[in-house]
Amino acid sequence: MAISTFDKYRQDNIRRLPVKYYNNDEIRLLDNTHGVREFEDAPSQIGPENIIQAAAGLDTGRKFLWVIRECDVPFVLEQANVAQELESKRCIHTNLTGGSEAYCGGEVWFAAQDRLILNGGSGRYPPSDSQELAAVVLSFKCAGYEVCSMGWDEGIDGPARVLKGDLPWDR
């Protein structure tokens, strides 16, 4: 099910093939039997076992990968059980697309069912610039989520992957 709040983002941006992949496991399409879920309007139905305590830091065991596809926004735990079957021992963004086109991807942590800490950290579908990342954040906000974005790192001219300072919550 597509969240309609991403329609404007999709109208203003283009789908693209992944930047790279290294083996066939990286383009293996995962589905709900592997723990893939779809974002819907807030609040998410994510279980309490996957919600982080912001003060405790960004637990890599609770890091999800997200990607914006043509009709939906799937996400999966990077360390989902199926990851042990994969050559890299972790899920990657192309596992959410089967190596097909997508708009953008990144990482997300749930601080609550309606609070997200996210970035554009995808080696396959990174945002093209800070404006695209801001448009993604706006789409999540319009879906009812309070969002803390890691933002854009001007030094590398790419999405920041490390949260610096306090959590800048934006509704």
LUMDRENLO-450301 format. One record per residue (C-alpha): residue number from 1; residue in one letter; y, x, z. Coordinates in Angstrom, 1 decimal. Example, Ala and Ser with C-alpha at 12.3 -4.5 7.8 and 13.67 -1.06 7.14 Angstrom:
# LUMDRENLO-450301
<atom><resi>1</resi><resn>a</resn><north>-4.5</north><east>12.3</east><up>7.8</up></atom>
<atom><resi>2</resi><resn>s</resn><north>-1.1</north><east>13.7</east><up>7.1</up></atom>
This chain:
# LUMDRENLO-450301
<atom><resi>1</resi><resn>m</resn><north>0.0</north><east>0.0</east><up>0.0</up></atom>
<atom><resi>2</resi><resn>a</resn><north>3.4</north><east>1.4</east><up>-1.0</up></atom>
<atom><resi>3</resi><resn>i</resn><north>6.2</north><east>1.5</east><up>1.5</up></atom>
<atom><resi>4</resi><resn>s</resn><north>9.0</north><east>0.0</east><up>-0.5</up></atom>
<atom><resi>5</resi><resn>t</resn><north>11.5</north><east>2.2</east><up>1.2</up></atom>
<atom><resi>6</resi><resn>f</resn><north>10.3</north><east>5.1</east><up>-1.0</up></atom>
<atom><resi>7</resi><resn>d</resn><north>11.2</north><east>3.2</east><up>-4.2</up></atom>
<atom><resi>8</resi><resn>k</resn><north>14.7</north><east>4.6</east><up>-4.4</up></atom>
<atom><resi>9</resi><resn>y</resn><north>13.4</north><east>8.1</east><up>-3.8</up></atom>
<atom><resi>10</resi><resn>r</resn><north>10.8</north><east>7.6</east><up>-6.6</up></atom>
<atom><resi>11</resi><resn>q</resn><north>13.5</north><east>6.3</east><up>-9.0</up></atom>
<atom><resi>12</resi><resn>d</resn><north>15.7</north><east>9.4</east><up>-8.4</up></atom>
<atom><resi>13</resi><resn>n</resn><north>13.0</north><east>12.1</east><up>-8.5</up></atom>
<atom><resi>14</resi><resn>i</resn><north>10.1</north><east>13.1</east><up>-10.7</up></atom>
<atom><resi>15</resi><resn>r</resn><north>6.4</north><east>13.6</east><up>-10.2</up></atom>
<atom><resi>16</resi><resn>r</resn><north>5.1</north><east>17.0</east><up>-10.8</up></atom>
<atom><resi>17</resi><resn>l</resn><north>1.8</north><east>18.8</east><up>-10.9</up></atom>
<atom><resi>18</resi><resn>p</resn><north>0.9</north><east>21.0</east><up>-8.0</up></atom>
<atom><resi>19</resi><resn>v</resn><north>2.5</north><east>24.5</east><up>-8.0</up></atom>
<atom><resi>20</resi><resn>k</resn><north>-0.9</north><east>26.1</east><up>-7.5</up></atom>
<atom><resi>21</resi><resn>y</resn><north>-4.5</north><east>25.7</east><up>-6.3</up></atom>
<atom><resi>22</resi><resn>y</resn><north>-7.2</north><east>28.3</east><up>-5.9</up></atom>
<atom><resi>23</resi><resn>n</resn><north>-10.6</north><east>26.6</east><up>-5.9</up></atom>
<atom><resi>24</resi><resn>n</resn><north>-12.2</north><east>23.3</east><up>-6.7</up></atom>
<atom><resi>25</resi><resn>d</resn><north>-12.3</north><east>22.3</east><up>-3.0</up></atom>
<atom><resi>26</resi><resn>e</resn><north>-8.5</north><east>22.3</east><up>-3.1</up></atom>
<atom><resi>27</resi><resn>i</resn><north>-8.5</north><east>19.6</east><up>-5.7</up></atom>
<atom><resi>28</resi><resn>r</resn><north>-11.2</north><east>17.5</east><up>-4.0</up></atom>
<atom><resi>29</resi><resn>l</resn><north>-9.7</north><east>14.1</east><up>-3.5</up></atom>
<atom><resi>30</resi><resn>l</resn><north>-10.2</north><east>13.0</east><up>0.1</up></atom>
<atom><resi>31</resi><resn>d</resn><north>-10.1</north><east>9.3</east><up>1.1</up></atom>
<atom><resi>32</resi><resn>n</resn><north>-10.2</north><east>7.1</east><up>4.2</up></atom>
<atom><resi>33</resi><resn>t</resn><north>-13.8</north><east>8.1</east><up>4.9</up></atom>
<atom><resi>34</resi><resn>h</resn><north>-12.3</north><east>11.6</east><up>5.5</up></atom>
<atom><resi>35</resi><resn>g</resn><north>-9.5</north><east>10.4</east><up>7.7</up></atom>
<atom><resi>36</resi><resn>v</resn><north>-6.9</north><east>9.9</east><up>5.1</up></atom>
<atom><resi>37</resi><resn>r</resn><north>-4.4</north><east>7.1</east><up>6.1</up></atom>
<atom><resi>38</resi><resn>e</resn><north>-1.3</north><east>5.7</east><up>4.4</up></atom>
<atom><resi>39</resi><resn>f</resn><north>2.2</north><east>5.5</east><up>5.9</up></atom>
<atom><resi>40</resi><resn>e</resn><north>3.4</north><east>2.0</east><up>6.4</up></atom>
<atom><resi>41</resi><resn>d</resn><north>6.6</north><east>0.8</east><up>8.0</up></atom>
<atom><resi>42</resi><resn>a</resn><north>7.0</north><east>1.9</east><up>11.6</up></atom>
<atom><resi>43</resi><resn>p</resn><north>5.3</north><east>1.7</east><up>14.0</up></atom>
<atom><resi>44</resi><resn>s</resn><north>2.3</north><east>3.7</east><up>12.7</up></atom>
<atom><resi>45</resi><resn>q</resn><north>-1.1</north><east>2.7</east><up>13.9</up></atom>
<atom><resi>46</resi><resn>i</resn><north>-1.8</north><east>6.4</east><up>14.8</up></atom>
<atom><resi>47</resi><resn>g</resn><north>-3.9</north><east>6.8</east><up>17.9</up></atom>
<atom><resi>48</resi><resn>p</resn><north>-2.5</north><east>8.3</east><up>21.2</up></atom>
<atom><resi>49</resi><resn>e</resn><north>-4.9</north><east>11.3</east><up>20.7</up></atom>
<atom><resi>50</resi><resn>n</resn><north>-2.7</north><east>12.4</east><up>17.8</up></atom>
<atom><resi>51</resi><resn>i</resn><north>0.7</north><east>12.0</east><up>19.4</up></atom>
<atom><resi>52</resi><resn>i</resn><north>2.3</north><east>15.3</east><up>20.6</up></atom>
<atom><resi>53</resi><resn>q</resn><north>4.4</north><east>15.8</east><up>23.6</up></atom>
<atom><resi>54</resi><resn>a</resn><north>7.6</north><east>17.3</east><up>22.1</up></atom>
<atom><resi>55</resi><resn>a</resn><north>8.1</north><east>19.6</east><up>25.1</up></atom>
<atom><resi>56</resi><resn>a</resn><north>4.6</north><east>21.1</east><up>24.6</up></atom>
<atom><resi>57</resi><resn>g</resn><north>5.4</north><east>22.3</east><up>21.1</up></atom>
<atom><resi>58</resi><resn>l</resn><north>4.0</north><east>21.5</east><up>17.6</up></atom>
<atom><resi>59</resi><resn>d</resn><north>0.3</north><east>21.6</east><up>18.2</up></atom>
<atom><resi>60</resi><resn>t</resn><north>-1.4</north><east>22.7</east><up>15.0</up></atom>
<atom><resi>61</resi><resn>g</resn><north>-4.4</north><east>20.6</east><up>15.8</up></atom>
<atom><resi>62</resi><resn>r</resn><north>-2.2</north><east>17.5</east><up>15.5</up></atom>
<atom><resi>63</resi><resn>k</resn><north>-0.4</north><east>18.5</east><up>12.3</up></atom>
<atom><resi>64</resi><resn>f</resn><north>-0.7</north><east>16.1</east><up>9.5</up></atom>
<atom><resi>65</resi><resn>l</resn><north>-0.1</north><east>16.7</east><up>5.8</up></atom>
<atom><resi>66</resi><resn>w</resn><north>1.8</north><east>14.0</east><up>3.8</up></atom>
<atom><resi>67</resi><resn>v</resn><north>2.5</north><east>13.5</east><up>0.1</up></atom>
<atom><resi>68</resi><resn>i</resn><north>4.5</north><east>11.0</east><up>-1.8</up></atom>
<atom><resi>69</resi><resn>r</resn><north>2.4</north><east>9.6</east><up>-4.7</up></atom>
<atom><resi>70</resi><resn>e</resn><north>3.3</north><east>7.0</east><up>-7.3</up></atom>
<atom><resi>71</resi><resn>c</resn><north>2.2</north><east>4.0</east><up>-5.2</up></atom>
<atom><resi>72</resi><resn>d</resn><north>1.7</north><east>5.2</east><up>-1.6</up></atom>
<atom><resi>73</resi><resn>v</resn><north>2.3</north><east>8.0</east><up>1.0</up></atom>
<atom><resi>74</resi><resn>p</resn><north>-1.0</north><east>9.2</east><up>2.3</up></atom>
<atom><resi>75</resi><resn>f</resn><north>-1.5</north><east>11.6</east><up>5.2</up></atom>
<atom><resi>76</resi><resn>v</resn><north>-4.4</north><east>13.5</east><up>6.8</up></atom>
<atom><resi>77</resi><resn>l</resn><north>-4.9</north><east>15.9</east><up>9.7</up></atom>
<atom><resi>78</resi><resn>e</resn><north>-4.9</north><east>19.4</east><up>8.3</up></atom>
<atom><resi>79</resi><resn>q</resn><north>-7.8</north><east>20.1</east><up>10.6</up></atom>
<atom><resi>80</resi><resn>a</resn><north>-9.7</north><east>16.8</east><up>9.9</up></atom>
<atom><resi>81</resi><resn>n</resn><north>-13.5</north><east>17.0</east><up>10.4</up></atom>
<atom><resi>82</resi><resn>v</resn><north>-14.0</north><east>17.2</east><up>6.7</up></atom>
<atom><resi>83</resi><resn>a</resn><north>-12.0</north><east>20.5</east><up>6.7</up></atom>
<atom><resi>84</resi><resn>q</resn><north>-15.1</north><east>22.4</east><up>7.8</up></atom>
<atom><resi>85</resi><resn>e</resn><north>-16.8</north><east>21.4</east><up>4.5</up></atom>
<atom><resi>86</resi><resn>l</resn><north>-14.0</north><east>22.9</east><up>2.5</up></atom>
<atom><resi>87</resi><resn>e</resn><north>-13.8</north><east>26.5</east><up>1.4</up></atom>
<atom><resi>88</resi><resn>s</resn><north>-10.4</north><east>27.1</east><up>3.0</up></atom>
<atom><resi>89</resi><resn>k</resn><north>-11.6</north><east>25.3</east><up>6.3</up></atom>
<atom><resi>90</resi><resn>r</resn><north>-8.4</north><east>23.1</east><up>6.2</up></atom>
<atom><resi>91</resi><resn>c</resn><north>-7.1</north><east>20.2</east><up>4.2</up></atom>
<atom><resi>92</resi><resn>i</resn><north>-4.2</north><east>20.9</east><up>1.8</up></atom>
<atom><resi>93</resi><resn>h</resn><north>-1.8</north><east>18.6</east><up>-0.1</up></atom>
<atom><resi>94</resi><resn>t</resn><north>-3.9</north><east>18.6</east><up>-3.3</up></atom>
<atom><resi>95</resi><resn>n</resn><north>-6.7</north><east>17.0</east><up>-1.2</up></atom>
<atom><resi>96</resi><resn>l</resn><north>-4.4</north><east>14.0</east><up>-1.1</up></atom>
<atom><resi>97</resi><resn>t</resn><north>-3.9</north><east>13.9</east><up>-4.8</up></atom>
<atom><resi>98</resi><resn>g</resn><north>-7.0</north><east>15.4</east><up>-6.4</up></atom>
<atom><resi>99</resi><resn>g</resn><north>-4.7</north><east>17.9</east><up>-8.0</up></atom>
<atom><resi>100</resi><resn>s</resn><north>-2.7</north><east>15.2</east><up>-9.8</up></atom>
<atom><resi>101</resi><resn>e</resn><north>1.0</north><east>14.7</east><up>-10.0</up></atom>
<atom><resi>102</resi><resn>a</resn><north>3.0</north><east>13.8</east><up>-6.8</up></atom>
<atom><resi>103</resi><resn>y</resn><north>6.6</north><east>13.8</east><up>-5.9</up></atom>
<atom><resi>104</resi><resn>c</resn><north>6.8</north><east>15.8</east><up>-2.7</up></atom>
<atom><resi>105</resi><resn>g</resn><north>4.8</north><east>16.8</east><up>0.3</up></atom>
<atom><resi>106</resi><resn>g</resn><north>5.1</north><east>18.4</east><up>3.7</up></atom>
<atom><resi>107</resi><resn>e</resn><north>3.9</north><east>18.5</east><up>7.3</up></atom>
<atom><resi>108</resi><resn>v</resn><north>4.4</north><east>15.8</east><up>10.0</up></atom>
<atom><resi>109</resi><resn>w</resn><north>3.7</north><east>15.5</east><up>13.7</up></atom>
<atom><resi>110</resi><resn>f</resn><north>3.9</north><east>12.1</east><up>15.5</up></atom>
<atom><resi>111</resi><resn>a</resn><north>6.0</north><east>12.3</east><up>18.7</up></atom>
<atom><resi>112</resi><resn>a</resn><north>5.4</north><east>8.5</east><up>19.1</up></atom>
<atom><resi>113</resi><resn>q</resn><north>4.2</north><east>5.8</east><up>16.8</up></atom>
<atom><resi>114</resi><resn>d</resn><north>7.7</north><east>5.5</east><up>15.4</up></atom>
<atom><resi>115</resi><resn>r</resn><north>9.0</north><east>9.1</east><up>15.9</up></atom>
<atom><resi>116</resi><resn>l</resn><north>8.2</north><east>11.8</east><up>13.3</up></atom>
<atom><resi>117</resi><resn>i</resn><north>8.9</north><east>15.5</east><up>13.3</up></atom>
<atom><resi>118</resi><resn>l</resn><north>8.6</north><east>16.6</east><up>9.7</up></atom>
<atom><resi>119</resi><resn>n</resn><north>9.3</north><east>19.3</east><up>7.1</up></atom>
<atom><resi>120</resi><resn>g</resn><north>8.9</north><east>19.8</east><up>3.4</up></atom>
<atom><resi>121</resi><resn>g</resn><north>6.3</north><east>22.6</east><up>4.0</up></atom>
<atom><resi>122</resi><resn>s</resn><north>4.0</north><east>22.2</east><up>1.0</up></atom>
<atom><resi>123</resi><resn>g</resn><north>2.9</north><east>25.1</east><up>-1.1</up></atom>
<atom><resi>124</resi><resn>r</resn><north>1.8</north><east>22.6</east><up>-3.8</up></atom>
<atom><resi>125</resi><resn>y</resn><north>4.5</north><east>19.9</east><up>-3.8</up></atom>
<atom><resi>126</resi><resn>p</resn><north>7.6</north><east>21.4</east><up>-2.1</up></atom>
<atom><resi>127</resi><resn>p</resn><north>11.0</north><east>19.6</east><up>-2.3</up></atom>
<atom><resi>128</resi><resn>s</resn><north>13.1</north><east>21.1</east><up>-5.1</up></atom>
<atom><resi>129</resi><resn>d</resn><north>16.2</north><east>21.3</east><up>-2.9</up></atom>
<atom><resi>130</resi><resn>s</resn><north>17.9</north><east>20.2</east><up>0.3</up></atom>
<atom><resi>131</resi><resn>q</resn><north>19.0</north><east>17.0</east><up>-1.3</up></atom>
<atom><resi>132</resi><resn>e</resn><north>15.5</north><east>16.0</east><up>-2.2</up></atom>
<atom><resi>133</resi><resn>l</resn><north>14.3</north><east>16.7</east><up>1.3</up></atom>
<atom><resi>134</resi><resn>a</resn><north>17.2</north><east>14.6</east><up>2.7</up></atom>
<atom><resi>135</resi><resn>a</resn><north>16.1</north><east>11.8</east><up>0.4</up></atom>
<atom><resi>136</resi><resn>v</resn><north>12.6</north><east>12.0</east><up>1.8</up></atom>
<atom><resi>137</resi><resn>v</resn><north>13.9</north><east>11.9</east><up>5.4</up></atom>
<atom><resi>138</resi><resn>l</resn><north>16.1</north><east>8.9</east><up>4.5</up></atom>
<atom><resi>139</resi><resn>s</resn><north>13.0</north><east>7.1</east><up>3.1</up></atom>
<atom><resi>140</resi><resn>f</resn><north>11.1</north><east>7.6</east><up>6.4</up></atom>
<atom><resi>141</resi><resn>k</resn><north>14.1</north><east>6.5</east><up>8.4</up></atom>
<atom><resi>142</resi><resn>c</resn><north>14.5</north><east>3.3</east><up>6.2</up></atom>
<atom><resi>143</resi><resn>a</resn><north>10.8</north><east>2.6</east><up>7.0</up></atom>
<atom><resi>144</resi><resn>g</resn><north>11.8</north><east>2.4</east><up>10.7</up></atom>
<atom><resi>145</resi><resn>y</resn><north>10.9</north><east>5.9</east><up>11.9</up></atom>
<atom><resi>146</resi><resn>e</resn><north>13.1</north><east>8.0</east><up>14.0</up></atom>
<atom><resi>147</resi><resn>v</resn><north>13.0</north><east>11.4</east><up>12.3</up></atom>
<atom><resi>148</resi><resn>c</resn><north>13.5</north><east>15.0</east><up>13.4</up></atom>
<atom><resi>149</resi><resn>s</resn><north>13.7</north><east>17.1</east><up>10.2</up></atom>
<atom><resi>150</resi><resn>m</resn><north>13.2</north><east>20.8</east><up>10.3</up></atom>
<atom><resi>151</resi><resn>g</resn><north>15.7</north><east>20.9</east><up>7.5</up></atom>
<atom><resi>152</resi><resn>w</resn><north>16.4</north><east>23.4</east><up>4.8</up></atom>
<atom><resi>153</resi><resn>d</resn><north>16.4</north><east>27.2</east><up>5.3</up></atom>
<atom><resi>154</resi><resn>e</resn><north>19.2</north><east>28.6</east><up>3.2</up></atom>
<atom><resi>155</resi><resn>g</resn><north>17.9</north><east>32.2</east><up>3.7</up></atom>
<atom><resi>156</resi><resn>i</resn><north>14.7</north><east>31.4</east><up>1.7</up></atom>
<atom><resi>157</resi><resn>d</resn><north>16.2</north><east>28.5</east><up>-0.2</up></atom>
<atom><resi>158</resi><resn>g</resn><north>13.3</north><east>26.4</east><up>0.8</up></atom>
<atom><resi>159</resi><resn>p</resn><north>12.2</north><east>23.9</east><up>3.4</up></atom>
<atom><resi>160</resi><resn>a</resn><north>12.2</north><east>25.2</east><up>7.0</up></atom>
<atom><resi>161</resi><resn>r</resn><north>8.8</north><east>25.3</east><up>8.5</up></atom>
<atom><resi>162</resi><resn>v</resn><north>9.8</north><east>26.2</east><up>12.0</up></atom>
<atom><resi>163</resi><resn>l</resn><north>11.8</north><east>24.0</east><up>14.3</up></atom>
<atom><resi>164</resi><resn>k</resn><north>14.7</north><east>25.8</east><up>15.8</up></atom>
<atom><resi>165</resi><resn>g</resn><north>16.5</north><east>24.6</east><up>18.9</up></atom>
<atom><resi>166</resi><resn>d</resn><north>16.5</north><east>21.1</east><up>20.3</up></atom>
<atom><resi>167</resi><resn>l</resn><north>14.9</north><east>18.2</east><up>18.5</up></atom>
<atom><resi>168</resi><resn>p</resn><north>17.7</north><east>16.6</east><up>16.3</up></atom>
<atom><resi>169</resi><resn>w</resn><north>16.5</north><east>13.0</east><up>16.3</up></atom>
<atom><resi>170</resi><resn>d</resn><north>18.0</north><east>10.9</east><up>13.6</up></atom>
<atom><resi>171</resi><resn>r</resn><north>17.5</north><east>7.2</east><up>13.2</up></atom>
